Amino acid sequence: MLIDTAIEQDYEVNGFVRNTANFFLTPILNRLPKRVFIGSSRKAKTVHEHVTTHTALEVIYSFNNELNFQKGVLEGLTTYFWQTTNSAKALRNRLKLVKKEVDKAISSLNKKKITVLNLACGSNVAVFEIVAKYKNILSIDVFGVDRNEQAIIDAEKSASGFGIGNLFKGCRNTISGFLNENKHLKFDIVEMVGFLDYVEDAKAIELFNQIHSALKEDGVFITGNVSDNPERRFITEVVGWPRLIFRDEKDLANLISSSKFR
Ligand SMILES: C[S@@+](CC[C@H](N)C(=O)[O-])C[C@H]1O[C@@H](n2cnc3c(N)ncnc32)[C@H](O)[C@@H]1O
């Protein structure tokens, strides 16, 4: 197992000024009435209405770190502020990290034909961007599983946008359902990010065992978990993101080592 703790140049990090400001602003953020956050901008409302889904994540992933006053000065400022909270930065950093790990896995496998399984895929941006990079060099098939029909529709559109529509097979199913019904399929890479955060320990171990069986002998499993942080109340109570189970590196490592991955 690999735990990536590298702070790379392209990750979003806070400077001294933002860190100091956060010391005073985070307690205020955590106590903000929900309606103030929802009413602050259209994007905030979209995130609130679509919490736990790829639609909410897309709003955060697509932020370009620039102030945008097209919808007014106040909306521009508030959007910039919550889009640059540690939680939003962490989600965009996670996306970069997943892309990096998928890329690393594809090149380290050193095979001509690779099959990738993306569980709880959402619109699958991280995997598609990297697969598109290799599409003329390798033969790659990507399976995307999500129980939400709209996620599969959006993933199909996204695959076409990356020019790899023909390589993608979207499956509307639960993760357990898919793994149970497709025991004959074996994958080189399994990516499951943004899902473990909702799964209790016993279920997570069961899931890891199913994934272990779905991987080829030299296969790579990429996963992650949101860890507890000072913006916890803002995320769960103000934005309204429900049922998050926070785990740090040690918790996740213990969980994985309780499964067949050891
Ligand atoms: C927070 S999103 C993560 C999307 C994507 N993996 C990412 O990190 O950008 C969680 C996704 O899990 C899907 N989901 C939730 N429960 C599921 C289940 N039991 N089986 C398959 N997908 C599920 C949701 O529909 C949603 O698209």
PDBQT file of the ligand as one rigid body, heavy atoms in Angstrom, charges set to zero:
ROOT
HETATM    1  C1  LIG A 301     -19.162  11.811  -4.142  1.00  0.00    +0.000 C 
HETATM    2  S1  LIG A 301     -19.532  11.044  -5.672  1.00  0.00    +0.000 S 
HETATM    3  C2  LIG A 301     -17.906  10.578  -6.239  1.00  0.00    +0.000 C 
HETATM    4  C3  LIG A 301     -17.790  10.577  -7.756  1.00  0.00    +0.000 C 
HETATM    5  C4  LIG A 301     -16.364  10.324  -8.286  1.00  0.00    +0.000 C 
HETATM    6  N1  LIG A 301     -15.845   9.040  -7.881  1.00  0.00    +0.000 N 
HETATM    7  C5  LIG A 301     -15.429  11.427  -7.854  1.00  0.00    +0.000 C 
HETATM    8  O1  LIG A 301     -14.638  11.212  -6.922  1.00  0.00    +0.000 OA
HETATM    9  O2  LIG A 301     -15.455  12.509  -8.471  1.00  0.00    +0.000 OA
HETATM   10  C6  LIG A 301     -20.203   9.521  -5.109  1.00  0.00    +0.000 C 
HETATM   11  C7  LIG A 301     -20.815   8.691  -6.209  1.00  0.00    +0.000 C 
HETATM   12  O3  LIG A 301     -21.150   7.413  -5.663  1.00  0.00    +0.000 OA
HETATM   13  C8  LIG A 301     -22.361   6.978  -6.260  1.00  0.00    +0.000 C 
HETATM   14  N2  LIG A 301     -22.907   5.937  -5.383  1.00  0.00    +0.000 N 
HETATM   15  C9  LIG A 301     -23.403   6.066  -4.139  1.00  0.00    +0.000 A 
HETATM   16  N3  LIG A 301     -23.724   4.861  -3.636  1.00  0.00    +0.000 NA
HETATM   17  C10 LIG A 301     -23.413   3.944  -4.578  1.00  0.00    +0.000 A 
HETATM   18  C11 LIG A 301     -23.494   2.503  -4.636  1.00  0.00    +0.000 A 
HETATM   19  N4  LIG A 301     -23.935   1.795  -3.614  1.00  0.00    +0.000 N 
HETATM   20  N5  LIG A 301     -23.065   1.899  -5.756  1.00  0.00    +0.000 NA
HETATM   21  C12 LIG A 301     -22.579   2.617  -6.814  1.00  0.00    +0.000 A 
HETATM   22  N6  LIG A 301     -22.488   3.968  -6.802  1.00  0.00    +0.000 NA
HETATM   23  C13 LIG A 301     -22.887   4.618  -5.709  1.00  0.00    +0.000 A 
HETATM   24  C14 LIG A 301     -23.187   8.248  -6.354  1.00  0.00    +0.000 C 
HETATM   25  O4  LIG A 301     -24.218   8.116  -7.293  1.00  0.00    +0.000 OA
HETATM   26  C15 LIG A 301     -22.106   9.252  -6.765  1.00  0.00    +0.000 C 
HETATM   27  O5  LIG A 301     -21.992   9.357  -8.164  1.00  0.00    +0.000 OA
ENDROOT
TORSDOF 0
